[in-house]
């Protein structure tokens, strides 16, 4: 969910999805008045956020492989009883 307010008024956006996500990289920069943890204006005029799914996945993969496990993609080894995983 994303919400914002500005000169044109308020806006709310909602997006839902279902499936397997192989990669995602998002970078966002927000301009406006920023508030610190104490609730007071911080003086910063922008904030940058970066989300990288691969960066989150790599420590898990490394731990599994170092423990002697293998990492086969789930959708390629799906049982026939759940065909929606391979479609």
N, C-alpha and C positions, 0 to 999 in steps of 0.2 A: 504494500500500500504506500502511496506517495501522496503527500498533501502539501500545498503551498498557498500562500496569500500574497497578493501584490496590488498594484494599482487597479487591475481589472477585477478584483475580488478574490474569493477563495476558490480553490480547485482541488478535487480529490480524484485520484486515479487508482484503479484496482486491477490487478492482473493475476490470474491463476493459471497454472500449467501442470501437466502430469507427464512423466516420462523419465528417460535417462538422459542426463546431461553429461556430455563428454568433456566439454571445455567451456569456460566462460571467463571473460576478462572484461571488467568494467572499471572505468575511471570517471569520477565525477568531481566537479568543482562547484562549490556553492558560494555565491557572493551575497553579502549582506552583513548585518550586525550579528556577531558571534558572542555567545555567552559562555563563561567559564563554569567550572564545577560548583562554584559558590553562588551562581545565579546572576552575577554581575557581568556587564559587558567587558569583553576581554581586550578590545582594541583591534583585534584581527578583523580584517574585512573579507577574508575568504577562508575556505576550508576545503581540503582535497581528500577524497576517499578512493582507495583502490581495492578491488576484489579480484583475486586470481584463483580460480578453482584448482589449477595445477599446483600452485604453491601450497594449498591446503592438503592436497592428495599425496604429494611426494613424501612427507615424513611417515605417513601410514604405509605406503608401499615399501619404503626402505626398512621399516620395522618388520613387516611381514616377510620380506625376502631374507633379511638377516636371521630371522627365526627359522628359516628353512622351508617356508611355504612358497607357493607359486601364486601368481596373480593373473589368472585367466579372465578376460572380459566376460562378465556374467551373461550378456546377451548371446554370445557365441556358443555357450555351453548350456543353454536353457533346455529343460526337459520338454518333451513333446506335449505334456499336459498343460503347459502355459505358452501357447503359441504367440501371444501378444508381446512377449519379450523379444522375439526375433522378427517381428513384422516391421 
